[in-house]
Amino acid sequence: NRQVTYSKRRNGILKKAKEINVLCDAEVSLVIFSSTGRMSEYCSPSTTLIKVLDKYQKVSGKRLWDAKHEFLSSEVDRVRKENDNMQIELRHLKGDDINALQPKELIPIEEALQAGLEGVRAKQMEYYKMLKKNERILEEENRHLSYILHQQDAEMDGNMGEMENRYHQRGRD
């Protein structure tokens, strides 16, 4: 029963908002939330909800955005601070501006560099092993091809000898 009443009244108030906009050339924004949380809205074609709310804020003197802006502002400040710290840390890892650091501050940098160096050495070793494996494969392939070449040379020499024998035999005949 309540849902039917809500639906009829919502349609009626949306119709009235459209009529006020058309008949009076007024800027109208209407937002309705049902008890289930479903939203219905209407906004004059000549404006936006943000413009209407900004105008409301100016005329009424009530601050609608303060809490949201404070949170966003603090979040931006936090991200800026984090970015600055990361840039300082990056400069330190590159070896810049380390003269002013205390020994306690140098230890994590040394550990990070050590870990990076170990990673580079591991990657080099992996590359070296891959090169050695490729070298063994190429050497084996080279031996195999040399063997085939020698076999073919031997066959050719054998055929040549046989041809010479036939030639000499014919000459004697």
C-alpha positions as CSV (number, residue, x, y, z in Angstrom):
1,N,0.0,0.0,0.0
2,R,2.8,2.4,1.0
3,Q,4.7,1.6,-2.2
4,V,1.7,2.4,-4.4
5,T,1.2,5.6,-2.5
6,Y,4.9,6.5,-2.8
7,S,4.9,5.8,-6.6
8,K,1.8,7.9,-7.2
9,R,3.0,10.9,-5.1
10,R,6.5,10.7,-6.6
11,N,5.1,10.9,-10.1
12,G,2.9,13.8,-9.0
13,I,5.8,15.8,-7.4
14,L,8.0,15.1,-10.4
15,K,5.2,16.4,-12.7
16,K,4.8,19.6,-10.5
17,A,8.6,20.2,-10.7
18,K,8.5,20.0,-14.5
19,E,5.5,22.3,-14.6
20,I,7.2,24.9,-12.4
21,N,10.2,24.8,-14.6
22,V,8.2,25.3,-17.8
23,L,5.5,27.7,-16.6
24,C,7.7,29.9,-14.3
25,D,11.1,29.5,-16.0
26,A,12.5,28.5,-12.6
27,E,15.6,26.4,-12.0
28,V,14.4,23.2,-10.3
29,S,16.2,20.2,-9.0
30,L,14.5,17.4,-7.1
31,V,16.0,14.3,-5.6
32,I,13.8,11.7,-3.8
33,F,15.0,8.6,-2.0
34,S,12.5,5.9,-1.3
35,S,12.5,3.9,1.9
36,T,14.3,1.1,0.0
37,G,17.1,3.6,-1.0
38,R,16.1,3.9,-4.6
39,M,16.7,7.4,-6.0
40,S,14.5,9.4,-8.3
41,E,15.5,12.8,-9.7
42,Y,14.6,15.7,-11.9
43,C,16.7,18.6,-12.9
44,S,15.8,21.6,-15.2
45,P,17.3,21.2,-18.6
46,S,18.9,24.6,-18.3
47,T,20.9,23.7,-15.2
48,T,22.6,21.0,-13.3
49,L,22.2,19.7,-9.7
50,I,25.7,21.0,-8.8
51,K,24.8,24.5,-10.1
52,V,21.6,24.5,-8.1
53,L,23.3,23.2,-4.9
54,D,26.1,25.9,-5.3
55,K,23.5,28.6,-5.7
56,Y,21.7,27.2,-2.6
57,Q,24.9,27.3,-0.6
58,K,25.6,30.9,-1.6
59,V,22.1,32.1,-0.8
60,S,21.6,30.1,2.4
61,G,25.1,30.5,3.7
62,K,25.2,26.8,4.6
63,R,28.3,24.9,3.7
64,L,27.4,21.7,1.9
65,W,30.9,20.7,0.8
66,D,33.1,21.4,3.8
67,A,33.3,17.9,5.2
68,K,33.9,16.4,1.8
69,H,36.5,19.0,0.9
70,E,38.3,18.7,4.2
71,F,38.6,15.0,3.7
72,L,39.8,15.4,0.1
73,S,42.2,18.2,1.1
74,S,43.7,16.1,3.8
75,E,44.0,13.2,1.4
76,V,45.8,15.4,-1.1
77,D,48.1,16.6,1.6
78,R,48.9,13.0,2.7
79,V,49.6,11.9,-0.9
80,R,51.8,15.0,-1.5
81,K,53.8,14.2,1.7
82,E,54.1,10.6,0.7
83,N,55.3,11.6,-2.7
84,D,57.9,14.0,-1.3
85,N,59.2,11.3,1.1
86,M,59.4,8.8,-1.8
87,Q,61.4,11.3,-3.9
88,I,63.8,11.9,-1.0
89,E,64.2,8.2,-0.6
90,L,64.9,7.8,-4.3
91,R,67.5,10.5,-4.2
92,H,69.1,8.8,-1.2
93,L,69.1,5.4,-3.1
94,K,70.8,7.2,-6.0
95,G,73.5,8.5,-3.6
96,D,72.3,12.1,-3.6
97,D,72.0,14.0,-0.3
98,I,73.3,11.2,1.9
99,N,75.9,13.3,3.7
100,A,73.3,14.8,6.0
101,L,71.9,11.4,7.1
102,Q,72.5,9.8,10.4
103,P,73.9,6.2,10.6
104,K,70.4,4.9,11.6
105,E,69.0,6.4,8.4
106,L,71.8,5.0,6.3
107,I,71.2,1.3,7.4
108,P,67.8,0.9,5.6
109,I,69.3,2.5,2.5
110,E,72.3,0.1,2.7
111,E,70.0,-2.9,3.1
112,A,67.8,-1.8,0.1
113,L,70.9,-1.3,-2.0
114,Q,72.2,-4.7,-0.9
115,A,68.9,-6.4,-1.8
116,G,69.0,-4.6,-5.2
117,L,72.6,-5.8,-5.8
118,E,71.7,-9.4,-5.0
119,G,68.8,-9.2,-7.4
120,V,71.1,-7.9,-10.2
121,R,73.7,-10.6,-9.5
122,A,71.0,-13.3,-9.5
123,K,69.7,-11.9,-12.9
124,Q,73.3,-11.9,-14.2
125,M,73.9,-15.5,-13.1
126,E,70.6,-16.6,-14.7
127,Y,71.7,-14.9,-18.0
128,Y,75.2,-16.5,-17.7
129,K,73.7,-20.0,-17.2
130,M,71.4,-19.4,-20.2
131,L,74.4,-18.4,-22.3
132,K,76.4,-21.5,-21.2
133,K,73.4,-23.7,-22.0
134,N,73.1,-22.1,-25.5
135,E,76.9,-22.5,-25.9
136,R,76.7,-26.3,-25.1
137,I,73.7,-26.7,-27.5
138,L,75.6,-24.9,-30.3
139,E,78.8,-26.9,-29.7
140,E,76.8,-30.2,-29.9
141,E,75.1,-29.0,-33.1
142,N,78.5,-28.1,-34.5
143,R,79.9,-31.5,-33.7
144,H,76.9,-33.2,-35.3
145,L,77.2,-31.1,-38.4
146,S,80.9,-31.8,-38.6
147,Y,80.2,-35.5,-38.3
148,I,77.7,-35.3,-41.2
149,L,80.2,-33.3,-43.3
150,H,82.9,-35.9,-42.7
151,Q,80.6,-38.7,-43.6
152,Q,79.6,-36.9,-46.8
153,D,83.3,-36.2,-47.6
154,A,84.1,-39.9,-47.0
155,E,81.3,-40.9,-49.3
156,M,82.5,-38.5,-52.0
157,D,86.1,-39.8,-51.6
158,G,84.8,-43.4,-51.9
159,N,82.8,-42.6,-55.0
160,M,85.7,-40.7,-56.5
161,G,88.0,-43.7,-55.9
162,E,85.5,-46.0,-57.4
163,M,85.1,-43.8,-60.5
164,E,88.9,-43.7,-60.9
165,N,89.1,-47.5,-60.6
166,R,86.5,-47.8,-63.3
167,Y,88.4,-45.4,-65.5
168,H,91.7,-47.1,-65.1
169,Q,90.0,-50.5,-65.7
170,R,88.5,-49.3,-69.0
171,G,91.9,-48.0,-70.1
172,R,93.4,-51.4,-69.5
173,D,90.6,-53.1,-71.3
